Amino acid sequence: MDGRRGGRRDATAARGHHPTPVVLDRRTDVPRRDDSHSVKGAVVNPTPVPGLVSVVMLVRNRLEYTRRALASLARASGDFEIVVVDNGSDDGTAEYLAALDHPRPLTVLRHEDDRGGSERRNVGAAVARGEFLFFLDNDVLVDDTDVVEVLAAELAADRGLGAVSPLLLYPGDGALVQCAGGASTADGRIGPVGRGRQLGPRHREHREQSWAPTAALMVRHDSFRRVGGFDESFDPVSLCEDVDLCCRLRADGERLRYVGSVAMRHFEGTTFNHVGHDKLPIWKRHMRVIRSRWAELFAAGPAHTAADLEWVPVEKDYADLDRPRVSVLADPDSASADLSFFASDRVLATAEPADVRVVLVGADPVPAVRGVRVVGVADPDVRVLLSAARTHSAPWALRDGTRLVETVPAEGVVVRAPDTAAALTALRRGLHVLLGKYAVDDLARLVDAARQAPGRCSVDLPWAHHPQLVEVGKAVAEGRAEGFTVRLEQPEGRDVVTELGPDALDAVERVLGVPVTDLKTVTATRSRVRAAAVAGNLSGTIDLGWGEPRFHLSVTGIAATADLVAPPVSGAYADFVGALRGGPTPLTDLDAVAGLFDVVLEWRAEVAALLGM
């Protein structure tokens, strides 16, 4: 069976469709790229060049800032290339970049529209060749010419570091701090250190930090890919996506370091004007998501006090970009509302999640999660239905799933039984749907609806995000895999391939970072199926059956093996709950795993034919 995949996305572009950019590649040492190597419109370079830094700069209009930023990079030392992502500029930026003769290798990705900073930075990262990605805003200037070299040396010297950032000063002749590292407190307050203060010895330190701004953030390329890049659910107004990326790096076991010995100048607040958006409420909404998602991480440190986050209000005058002036505001009480973006509004500092309501189509129980209320259950079997309603203390119990979705107010729908009509109804109503594996019975209609309807749809792959799988994936990324073996067993269910196949394939793909492209059944009975599989350039075996619970995964050539025990709450269900609270699209998003289910459906049909079913 040829199970070629079309639904899974590249890790750095995992949460959104990326229209194909116009690529202007003027590197002298590499051939010009074309779209034949692209994934969702982004050219992917799978083999970073050791020691090379890729400066990824996002621009939209503001040509006068872009000119200065690129000119300042021409003075910087070190081994680096530049990737400029033009996010729909219409002020002459495209023409300027097309004609620019820069001393560094330069690639320009021209987009005709503005879809947000997270998505477009991911596109820039996908074409970058460097071992290290240096995300820079186009309103940042090189102050210390060795800044690129110093930051790259920090990452190269300490494999435990995932990202580093420099000191950011305001532009002009003075030495006012804009950001001396990112800080957070145990109660969820988040902000930059030292904003508006005179530069002092403390600001020149090297120290651990909890996050850093994308105005100037250098990330290890393989780490960026492993955690999935920037979360595109923060678009189109990409505020707080930098905090979220840094938290995902830290949750993956890596540290972040502030490197105060090198500085850059930042024309704060000029990168995007976000026309048509009121930034303050968007910022507050994103901050609520960040605090809810990462409360435990902030509480774990590195420790900062509320005093570290105190801002000194400043007055900025950028009328003459050659002579910018920034000074401490004489009357702090007249400071603008942007002071509340990070540090104020104590109501938002709580990590307590808001309650969300869920209805169940198919009476299989769901885990009990704090703040999640099951308000309705549907199942055609009345005895099962009433039992499930009592288990969840659900006030609604209906036999018809579609009617339940239409009748009962809720934010999310869990579809356990094959009920495409209920799932489609939920998507049309803008609800988030979590499909059980057995409920993916009409893949084409469900995927089309998930792409077109206002609601979102993900699949219950309970082993997603399992910490042991994550650890094996990290070992694979740092080693040389030669093959793989998966054995998955659980107490008897309805169909071996339908019940267990998606989890096995998903585990292989998450660990190896490539899709399963070929699958052929070797042996098959009604209780056990064994297949030979190919993922990327690796061959392996997948063995499924009924028996004592077991999930064993090993990768030949890598000293890492996973004998998995399921966590109390499946990774997919945790993602589903997080999305209901305003979080990102889950990694088990139906559109992203549609190719996986194409393979499973073909595999199931092949096994049925072999068994004469």
C-alpha positions as CSV (number, residue, x, y, z in Angstrom):
1,M,0.0,0.0,0.0
2,D,1.3,3.4,-0.9
3,G,0.3,5.7,1.9
4,R,1.6,9.0,0.6
5,R,0.6,11.9,2.8
6,G,-1.0,15.2,2.0
7,G,-2.4,16.4,5.3
8,R,0.5,16.8,7.7
9,R,2.4,20.1,7.8
10,D,6.0,20.9,8.3
11,A,6.8,21.6,12.0
12,T,7.8,25.2,11.5
13,A,4.6,25.9,9.6
14,A,2.3,23.7,11.5
15,R,-0.7,26.0,12.1
16,G,-1.9,27.7,9.0
17,H,-1.9,27.7,5.2
18,H,1.1,29.7,3.8
19,P,0.5,31.3,0.4
20,T,3.5,30.8,-1.8
21,P,5.9,33.8,-1.6
22,V,7.9,35.3,-4.5
23,V,11.5,34.3,-3.7
24,L,14.3,36.6,-4.6
25,D,17.5,34.7,-3.7
26,R,20.8,36.7,-4.3
27,R,23.1,34.4,-2.4
28,T,26.3,33.9,-4.3
29,D,27.2,30.6,-2.7
30,V,23.9,28.6,-3.3
31,P,21.7,28.0,-6.3
32,R,18.5,29.9,-6.6
33,R,15.6,28.1,-4.9
34,D,12.2,27.4,-6.5
35,D,8.9,26.1,-5.3
36,S,9.7,22.5,-6.2
37,H,11.2,22.2,-2.7
38,S,8.4,24.0,-0.9
39,V,6.0,22.9,1.8
40,K,2.8,25.0,2.0
41,G,4.6,27.7,0.0
42,A,7.7,27.7,2.2
43,V,11.0,26.4,1.0
44,V,12.3,24.0,3.7
45,N,16.0,23.5,4.2
46,P,16.4,20.3,6.3
47,T,20.1,20.5,6.9
48,P,21.3,23.7,8.7
49,V,24.9,24.8,8.1
50,P,26.9,24.5,11.3
51,G,28.0,27.8,12.8
52,L,25.9,29.9,10.3
53,V,23.4,32.5,11.6
54,S,20.3,33.2,9.6
55,V,18.9,36.7,10.4
56,V,15.2,36.5,9.8
57,M,13.7,40.0,9.4
58,L,10.0,40.6,9.0
59,V,9.0,43.9,7.3
60,R,5.8,45.6,6.4
61,N,6.2,49.2,5.0
62,R,8.3,51.5,7.2
63,L,10.9,51.5,4.5
64,E,13.0,54.1,6.3
65,Y,13.5,51.7,9.2
66,T,14.3,48.8,7.0
67,R,17.0,50.8,5.2
68,R,18.7,51.6,8.5
69,A,18.4,48.1,9.9
70,L,20.0,46.4,6.8
71,A,22.7,49.0,6.7
72,S,23.6,48.4,10.3
73,L,23.8,44.7,9.7
74,A,26.4,45.4,7.0
75,R,28.7,46.6,9.8
76,A,28.2,43.4,11.9
77,S,30.8,40.8,12.1
78,G,30.4,37.0,12.1
79,D,29.1,34.3,9.7
80,F,25.5,35.1,8.8
81,E,23.0,35.4,6.0
82,I,19.8,37.5,5.9
83,V,16.3,36.4,5.1
84,V,13.8,39.3,4.7
85,V,10.1,38.4,4.7
86,D,8.1,41.3,3.1
87,N,4.6,41.0,4.6
88,G,2.7,42.8,1.9
89,S,4.5,46.2,1.9
90,D,3.1,48.8,-0.6
91,D,5.4,51.8,0.1
92,G,8.3,51.0,-2.2
93,T,9.9,48.4,0.1
94,A,9.6,45.6,-2.5
95,E,11.4,47.7,-5.1
96,Y,14.1,48.7,-2.7
97,L,14.7,45.1,-1.6
98,A,14.7,43.9,-5.2
99,A,17.5,46.3,-6.1
100,L,19.5,46.1,-2.9
101,D,23.2,45.1,-3.2
102,H,24.0,43.9,0.3
103,P,27.4,42.5,1.3
104,R,25.7,39.5,3.0
105,P,23.9,36.7,1.3
106,L,20.3,37.9,1.1
107,T,17.0,36.2,0.3
108,V,13.7,38.2,0.0
109,L,10.4,36.4,0.4
110,R,7.7,38.7,-1.0
111,H,4.1,38.2,0.1
112,E,1.2,40.2,-1.4
113,D,-0.8,40.1,1.9
114,D,-0.3,40.6,5.6
115,R,-1.3,37.4,7.5
116,G,0.5,38.1,10.8
117,G,4.0,38.0,12.2
118,S,4.0,34.4,13.6
119,E,3.1,32.8,10.3
120,R,5.5,34.8,8.3
121,R,8.4,34.4,10.7
122,N,7.8,30.7,10.4
123,V,8.0,31.0,6.6
124,G,11.3,32.9,6.9
125,A,12.7,30.2,9.3
126,A,11.7,27.5,6.9
127,V,14.1,28.8,4.2
128,A,16.9,29.7,6.5
129,R,20.1,27.7,6.2
130,G,21.7,28.6,9.5
131,E,22.3,26.5,12.6
132,F,21.0,29.6,14.5
133,L,17.9,31.7,13.7
134,F,18.3,35.4,14.7
135,F,14.8,37.0,14.6
136,L,15.1,40.8,14.2
137,D,12.5,43.4,13.8
138,N,13.2,46.0,11.1
139,D,13.3,48.8,13.7
140,V,16.4,47.4,15.4
141,L,19.9,48.6,14.8
142,V,23.3,47.0,15.5
143,D,25.0,48.9,18.3
144,D,27.8,46.5,19.1
145,T,29.2,45.2,15.8
146,D,30.0,41.8,17.4
147,V,26.5,41.2,18.6
148,V,25.8,38.3,16.1
149,E,29.1,36.6,16.9
150,V,28.7,36.9,20.7
151,L,25.1,35.5,20.7
152,A,26.0,32.6,18.4
153,A,29.0,31.8,20.6
154,E,26.8,31.6,23.7
155,L,24.5,29.1,22.0
156,A,27.4,27.1,20.5
157,A,29.2,26.8,23.9
158,D,26.1,25.5,25.9
159,R,23.9,22.9,24.3
160,G,21.4,23.3,27.1
161,L,20.5,26.8,25.8
162,G,17.6,27.1,23.4
163,A,17.7,30.8,22.9
164,V,19.6,34.0,23.8
165,S,18.9,37.7,23.5
166,P,20.9,40.9,23.7
167,L,20.4,44.1,25.7
168,L,18.0,46.4,23.9
169,L,18.5,50.2,24.3
170,Y,16.4,53.0,23.0
171,P,17.8,54.8,20.0
172,G,19.6,58.1,20.3
173,D,22.7,59.4,22.1
174,G,21.6,58.3,25.6
175,A,21.8,55.0,27.3
176,L,18.2,54.3,28.3
177,V,17.2,50.6,28.6
178,Q,14.3,49.3,26.6
179,C,14.7,45.6,27.6
180,A,17.3,44.0,29.7
181,G,15.8,40.5,29.4
182,G,12.3,39.1,29.8
183,A,11.0,38.4,33.3
184,S,8.0,36.8,34.9
185,T,6.8,36.4,38.5
186,A,5.3,33.4,40.2
187,D,1.8,35.0,40.1
188,G,1.9,35.4,36.3
189,R,3.0,39.0,35.8
190,I,5.2,39.3,32.7
191,G,7.4,42.1,31.4
192,P,10.8,43.4,30.3
193,V,13.5,44.2,32.9
194,G,14.8,47.7,33.2
195,R,12.5,49.6,30.8
196,G,13.2,53.3,30.9
197,R,16.1,53.1,33.4
198,Q,19.6,54.5,32.9
199,L,22.0,51.8,31.7
200,G,23.9,50.3,34.7
201,P,26.1,47.3,35.6
202,R,23.2,45.0,36.3
203,H,21.9,45.5,32.8
204,R,25.2,44.3,31.4
205,E,25.0,40.9,33.1
206,H,24.6,37.5,31.6
207,R,21.7,35.7,33.4
208,E,18.9,33.2,32.9
209,Q,15.6,34.7,31.7
210,S,12.0,33.4,31.3
211,W,11.4,34.9,27.8
212,A,12.8,37.3,25.3
213,P,11.2,39.6,22.7
214,T,11.3,38.8,19.0
215,A,12.7,42.3,18.4
216,A,16.1,40.5,18.8
217,L,15.9,36.8,19.6
218,M,18.4,34.1,18.6
219,V,17.1,30.6,18.7
220,R,18.8,27.3,18.0
221,H,17.3,26.1,14.6
222,D,16.6,22.5,15.5
223,S,15.0,23.6,18.8
224,F,12.7,26.0,16.9
225,R,11.6,23.2,14.6
226,R,11.2,20.7,17.4
227,V,8.7,22.9,19.4
228,G,6.8,23.8,16.2
229,G,7.9,27.4,15.6
230,F,5.7,30.4,16.5
231,D,2.1,29.7,17.4
232,E,0.1,31.2,14.5
233,S,-3.1,31.4,16.6
234,F,-1.7,34.7,17.9
235,D,-2.1,36.2,14.4
236,P,-3.0,38.4,12.7
237,V,-1.9,40.8,15.5
238,S,1.0,38.8,16.8
239,L,1.4,39.9,20.4
240,C,2.9,37.6,23.0
241,E,3.9,34.9,20.5
242,D,7.5,35.5,21.6
243,V,6.6,34.7,25.2
244,D,4.8,31.6,24.1
245,L,7.7,30.3,22.0
246,C,10.2,30.9,24.8
247,C,7.9,29.0,27.2
248,R,7.7,26.1,24.8
249,L,11.4,25.9,24.6
250,R,11.7,25.9,28.4
251,A,9.0,23.3,28.7
252,D,11.0,21.2,26.4
253,G,13.9,21.3,28.8
254,E,16.0,24.1,27.4
255,R,17.1,27.3,29.0
256,L,17.1,31.0,27.9
257,R,19.9,33.4,28.5
258,Y,20.0,37.2,28.5
259,V,23.4,38.4,27.2
260,G,23.8,42.0,28.4
261,S,27.4,42.4,27.2
262,V,26.2,43.2,23.6
263,A,23.5,45.7,22.7
264,M,21.2,46.8,19.9
265,R,19.1,49.9,19.5
266,H,15.3,49.4,19.3
267,F,12.8,52.0,17.9
268,E,10.1,50.5,20.1
269,G,6.6,50.2,18.9
270,T,7.2,50.9,15.1
271,T,7.3,47.5,13.5
272,F,3.6,47.2,12.8
273,N,0.8,49.7,13.3
274,H,-1.9,46.9,13.1
275,V,-4.3,49.1,11.3
276,G,-7.9,48.2,12.1
277,H,-7.0,46.6,15.4
278,D,-7.3,47.9,19.0
279,K,-4.1,46.4,20.3
280,L,-4.8,46.8,24.1
281,P,-7.7,44.4,24.3
282,I,-5.9,41.9,22.0
283,W,-2.8,42.1,24.2
284,K,-4.9,41.5,27.3
285,R,-6.7,38.5,25.7
286,H,-3.4,37.0,24.6
287,M,-1.9,37.6,28.0
288,R,-4.8,35.7,29.6
289,V,-4.0,32.7,27.3
290,I,-0.3,33.0,28.2
291,R,-0.9,33.1,31.9
292,S,-3.3,30.2,31.8
293,R,-1.1,28.1,29.6
294,W,2.2,28.7,31.4
295,A,1.3,29.4,35.0
296,E,3.4,26.5,36.4
297,L,6.4,27.4,34.3
298,F,6.3,31.0,35.5
299,A,6.0,29.9,39.1
300,A,9.1,27.6,38.6
301,G,11.4,30.5,37.8
302,P,13.9,31.9,37.1
303,A,12.7,34.0,40.0
304,H,11.9,37.7,39.5
305,T,10.2,40.2,41.7
306,A,7.5,42.7,40.9
307,A,10.1,45.4,41.2
308,D,12.0,43.9,38.3
309,L,9.0,44.5,36.1
310,E,8.4,48.1,37.1
311,W,8.5,50.5,34.1
312,V,9.8,54.0,34.0
313,P,7.5,55.8,31.5
314,V,9.4,57.4,28.6
315,E,8.7,59.9,25.9
316,K,9.8,59.0,22.3
317,D,10.4,61.4,19.5
318,Y,11.3,59.6,16.2
319,A,10.4,62.5,13.9
320,D,14.1,62.7,12.8
321,L,15.4,59.1,12.5
322,D,18.9,60.4,12.3
323,R,18.5,62.1,15.6
324,P,15.9,60.2,17.6
325,R,15.3,61.4,21.2
326,V,14.0,59.3,24.1
327,S,13.7,60.7,27.6
328,V,12.1,59.8,30.9
329,L,8.6,61.2,31.1
330,A,8.5,64.2,33.3
331,D,4.9,63.4,34.5
332,P,4.6,59.7,35.0
333,D,0.8,60.0,35.6
334,S,0.4,61.1,32.0
335,A,1.9,57.8,30.7
336,S,-0.1,56.1,27.9
337,A,-2.2,53.0,28.3
338,D,0.5,50.8,26.9
339,L,1.9,50.5,30.4
340,S,-0.9,48.0,31.0
341,F,0.2,45.7,28.2
342,F,2.4,43.6,30.5
343,A,2.7,44.6,34.1
344,S,-0.6,46.1,35.4
345,D,-4.2,44.8,35.5
346,R,-3.9,42.5,38.4
347,V,-7.2,40.8,37.5
348,L,-5.4,39.3,34.5
349,A,-2.5,38.1,36.6
350,T,-4.5,35.1,37.9
351,A,-3.8,31.7,36.5
352,E,-7.3,30.5,37.3
353,P,-8.9,29.3,34.0
354,A,-12.4,30.3,33.1
355,D,-15.0,27.5,33.0
356,V,-15.8,26.0,29.6
357,R,-18.7,23.8,28.7
358,V,-18.5,20.6,26.7
359,V,-21.2,18.2,25.3
360,L,-20.5,14.5,24.5
361,V,-21.8,12.8,21.4
362,G,-21.4,9.1,22.2
363,A,-21.4,8.3,25.9
364,D,-17.8,7.2,26.4
365,P,-16.5,9.2,29.4
366,V,-14.0,12.0,29.2
367,P,-11.4,12.9,31.9
368,A,-12.3,15.2,34.7
369,V,-10.5,18.5,34.2
370,R,-10.8,21.4,36.6
371,G,-12.9,24.2,35.1
372,V,-14.5,21.9,32.4
373,R,-18.2,21.1,32.8
374,V,-19.9,18.4,30.8
375,V,-23.4,19.9,30.2
376,G,-24.9,17.4,27.8
377,V,-24.6,13.8,26.5
378,A,-26.1,12.1,23.5
379,D,-26.3,8.4,22.8
380,P,-29.0,6.3,21.0
381,D,-28.9,3.7,23.8
382,V,-31.0,5.1,26.5
383,R,-29.5,3.0,29.3
384,V,-25.9,4.0,28.3
385,L,-27.1,7.6,27.9
386,L,-28.6,7.9,31.4
387,S,-25.6,6.3,33.0
388,A,-23.3,8.8,31.3
389,A,-25.4,11.7,32.2
390,R,-25.3,10.7,35.9
391,T,-21.5,10.1,35.7
392,H,-20.9,13.7,34.5
393,S,-23.9,15.3,36.3
394,A,-24.9,16.6,32.9
395,P,-28.3,18.5,32.9
396,W,-29.0,17.5,29.2
397,A,-29.4,13.9,27.9
398,L,-30.6,13.4,24.3
399,R,-30.6,10.5,22.0
400,D,-29.8,12.6,18.9
401,G,-26.3,14.0,18.7
402,T,-27.1,16.8,16.1
403,R,-30.0,18.0,18.2
404,L,-27.8,18.1,21.3
405,V,-25.2,20.3,19.5
406,E,-28.0,22.5,18.2
407,T,-29.8,22.8,21.6
408,V,-27.3,22.9,24.4
409,P,-25.0,26.0,24.8
410,A,-21.3,24.9,24.9
411,E,-17.9,25.9,23.7
412,G,-16.7,22.4,22.7
413,V,-18.1,19.1,21.4
414,V,-16.5,15.6,21.9
415,V,-17.7,13.2,19.3
416,R,-16.9,9.6,20.3
417,A,-19.3,7.7,18.0
418,P,-19.4,7.9,14.2
419,D,-21.7,10.9,13.8
420,T,-20.5,13.1,11.0
421,A,-23.7,15.2,11.0
422,A,-23.2,16.2,14.6
423,A,-19.5,17.1,14.0
424,L,-20.5,19.2,10.9
425,T,-23.2,21.0,12.8
426,A,-20.7,21.9,15.6
427,L,-18.2,23.2,13.1
428,R,-20.8,25.4,11.3
429,R,-21.7,26.8,14.7
430,G,-18.1,27.8,15.3
431,L,-17.5,25.2,18.1
432,H,-14.3,23.3,18.7
433,V,-14.8,19.5,18.0
434,L,-12.6,16.7,19.3
435,L,-13.2,13.5,17.3
436,G,-12.6,10.1,18.6
437,K,-10.5,7.9,16.2
438,Y,-13.6,5.7,15.4
439,A,-15.6,8.9,14.6
440,V,-13.4,9.8,11.6
441,D,-15.7,7.9,9.3
442,D,-16.1,10.5,6.5
443,L,-12.6,12.0,6.3
444,A,-13.1,14.1,3.1
445,R,-16.2,15.9,4.3
446,L,-14.8,16.5,7.8
447,V,-11.5,17.9,6.5
448,D,-13.4,20.2,4.1
449,A,-15.7,21.4,6.8
450,A,-12.8,22.0,9.2
451,R,-11.1,24.2,6.6
452,Q,-14.2,26.1,5.6
453,A,-16.3,26.4,8.8
454,P,-15.6,28.8,11.6
455,G,-15.2,26.0,14.1
456,R,-12.0,24.0,14.7
457,C,-11.6,20.2,14.7
458,S,-9.0,18.0,16.2
459,V,-8.6,14.2,16.8
460,D,-8.2,12.4,20.1
461,L,-4.8,10.9,19.7
462,P,-4.2,10.3,23.5
463,W,-0.4,9.7,23.3
464,A,0.2,13.1,21.7
465,H,2.8,15.1,23.7
466,H,3.7,12.1,25.9
467,P,6.9,13.2,27.6
468,Q,8.8,10.0,26.8
469,L,7.9,10.4,23.1
470,V,9.2,14.0,23.3
471,E,12.5,12.8,24.8
472,V,13.0,10.1,22.1
473,G,12.2,12.8,19.5
474,K,14.9,15.0,21.0
475,A,17.4,12.1,20.9
476,V,16.5,11.4,17.2
477,A,17.0,15.1,16.3
478,E,20.5,15.0,17.9
479,G,21.6,11.6,16.6
480,R,21.4,9.3,13.6
481,A,18.4,7.0,13.4
482,E,18.6,3.8,11.4
483,G,15.2,2.2,11.8
484,F,12.2,1.9,14.2
485,T,9.9,-0.6,15.9
486,V,6.5,0.1,17.4
487,R,4.4,-2.4,19.4
488,L,1.0,-1.2,20.7
489,E,-1.4,-3.4,22.6
490,Q,-4.5,-2.6,24.7
491,P,-7.6,-4.5,25.9
492,E,-9.9,-5.6,23.1
493,G,-11.8,-2.9,21.2
494,R,-13.8,-2.8,17.9
495,D,-11.1,-2.8,15.2
496,V,-7.4,-3.2,15.6
497,V,-6.3,-0.8,12.9
498,T,-9.0,1.8,13.6
499,E,-8.3,1.8,17.3
500,L,-4.5,1.5,17.4
501,G,-3.2,2.5,14.0
502,P,-3.6,6.3,14.4
503,D,-1.7,6.3,17.7
504,A,1.2,4.1,16.3
505,L,1.6,6.2,13.2
506,D,1.3,9.4,15.1
507,A,4.0,8.3,17.5
508,V,6.4,7.4,14.6
509,E,5.8,10.7,12.9
510,R,6.3,12.8,16.1
511,V,9.5,11.0,17.0
512,L,11.1,10.9,13.6
513,G,9.7,14.3,12.4
514,V,8.7,12.9,9.0
515,P,5.4,11.2,7.8
516,V,4.9,7.5,7.1
517,T,5.0,7.3,3.3
518,D,4.6,3.6,2.7
519,L,2.9,0.8,4.7
520,K,2.4,-2.8,3.8
521,T,0.6,-5.4,5.9
522,V,2.8,-8.5,6.7
523,T,0.4,-10.5,8.8
524,A,-3.2,-10.0,9.8
525,T,-5.8,-11.6,12.1
526,R,-8.8,-10.1,13.8
527,S,-6.8,-9.6,16.9
528,R,-3.3,-8.7,15.6
529,V,-1.9,-6.8,12.6
530,R,1.8,-6.4,11.7
531,A,3.1,-4.1,8.9
532,A,6.3,-3.0,7.4
533,A,6.5,0.8,7.2
534,V,8.7,3.5,5.7
535,A,9.1,7.0,7.2
536,G,11.4,9.3,5.3
537,N,14.5,7.2,4.5
538,L,13.9,4.9,7.5
539,S,12.3,1.4,7.5
540,G,10.6,-0.2,10.5
541,T,7.8,-2.4,11.8
542,I,4.5,-1.6,13.4
543,D,2.8,-4.4,15.5
544,L,-0.8,-3.9,16.8
545,G,-3.0,-6.2,18.9
546,W,-5.3,-6.8,21.8
547,G,-3.7,-7.7,25.1
548,E,-2.2,-6.2,28.2
549,P,-1.7,-2.5,27.8
550,R,1.7,-1.8,26.2
551,F,3.2,0.8,24.0
552,H,6.8,0.2,23.1
553,L,8.7,2.4,20.6
554,S,12.4,2.1,19.8
555,V,14.6,3.7,17.2
556,T,17.7,1.7,16.0
557,G,20.9,3.7,16.2
558,I,19.6,5.9,19.0
559,A,20.1,5.1,22.7
560,A,16.5,6.0,23.6
561,T,13.5,3.7,24.0
562,A,10.0,4.4,25.2
563,D,7.9,2.0,27.2
564,L,4.9,4.3,27.6
565,V,2.4,4.6,30.4
566,A,-0.5,6.9,29.5
567,P,-0.8,10.1,31.4
568,P,-4.0,10.8,33.4
569,V,-5.3,13.2,30.7
570,S,-4.4,12.5,27.1
571,G,-2.3,15.1,25.3
572,A,-5.0,15.6,22.7
573,Y,-7.7,16.2,25.2
574,A,-5.5,18.6,27.1
575,D,-4.9,20.5,23.8
576,F,-8.6,20.5,23.2
577,V,-9.3,22.0,26.6
578,G,-6.6,24.6,26.1
579,A,-8.0,25.6,22.8
580,L,-11.5,26.1,24.4
581,R,-9.8,28.6,26.7
582,G,-8.4,30.6,23.9
583,G,-5.2,28.6,23.3
584,P,-3.6,27.5,20.0
585,T,-4.9,25.0,17.4
586,P,-3.9,21.6,18.8
587,L,-1.1,19.6,17.2
588,T,-3.8,16.9,16.5
589,D,-5.8,19.4,14.4
590,L,-7.7,17.3,11.8
591,D,-6.3,19.2,8.9
592,A,-2.8,18.6,10.1
593,V,-3.3,14.8,10.6
594,A,-5.6,14.2,7.7
595,G,-2.8,12.4,5.8
596,L,-2.3,10.1,8.8
597,F,-5.9,9.1,8.6
598,D,-5.7,8.6,4.8
599,V,-3.0,5.9,5.6
600,V,-5.1,4.4,8.4
601,L,-8.2,4.1,6.2
602,E,-6.3,2.5,3.4
603,W,-4.6,0.1,5.9
604,R,-8.0,-0.9,7.3
605,A,-9.3,-1.6,3.9
606,E,-6.3,-3.7,3.0
607,V,-6.6,-5.8,6.2
608,A,-10.3,-6.3,5.7
609,A,-9.6,-7.6,2.2
610,L,-7.0,-10.0,3.5
611,L,-9.4,-11.3,6.1
612,G,-12.4,-11.5,3.8
613,M,-14.4,-9.1,5.9
